[in-house]
């Protein structure tokens, strides 16, 4: 018998360390823990509400001022009765983004244009904007301010600056159309006076022998031309009068009054309270779970 040593086969062993059981979130247990420590949770919620109220009172309140501006119309050419907007609404909105208009509005209310540390001026420049009301000649202008009075004052200054710019743009066209109306009136009066003189001449000379150059025939020809001229001038007067109707030619103006709500749009107390309650509840729940774990560790 050989003395060959047989190597023992490695024994199949089971891992002595047990795999820890997975810990699952037990909502019922969490709710039970929160109920047991409801005093802590309630205190945290109350603290969250108190903190929210404090933050709400600290933040500076802001009001939103709005107004609707109707872009005016002006004549651009008396030929064919052409009327156009003083300025396209989109261009008016773009004008609101220009610092020049902002500076004019600030100067009109007695504020400096270079003071970059004035919170009211900074908010005014940052919040001023315009929006075109679709398919109309209306523009909605809005801005934010730290008081209702300040919002009305700033927005009114912006509106007056815009109206002044539009009036300046409209002035040459109005001057031209009014000058044409005056010229037309003078020419029409002169044409009517000339017709009256020709009619008087015809009565004086009576009928002459049939000759193309007879005074009677010449006077009749001149009278016909004068009637045609009066007709042309009368049509022109009607066109000019239609152009100057208030329904066709009118300046830019504000539709209704500037609107500023009584309540500030920021900060909203309801939003701060909701955040305070949510934060307090989360913090209270975490503290309740922590207290429950410490209690269980002491028992073990």
Secondary structure, DSSP 8 states (H G I E B T S, - for coil): ---------------SS---------HHHHHHHHHHTHHHHHHHHHHHHHHHHHHHHHS--BEEEEEEEE--EEEEETTTTEEEESS-HHHHHHHHTSHHHHHHHHHHTT--SS-TT-HHHHHHHHH-EEEE-TTSSEEEEEEEESSHHHHHHHHHHHHHHHHHHHHHHHHHHHHHHHHHHHHHHHHHHHHHHHHHHHHHHHHHH----S-TTSHHHHHHHHHHHHHHHHHHHHHHHHHHHHHTSTTTSB--EEEEEEEE-SS-SBS-HHHHHHHHHHHHHHHHHHHHHHHHHHHHHHH-
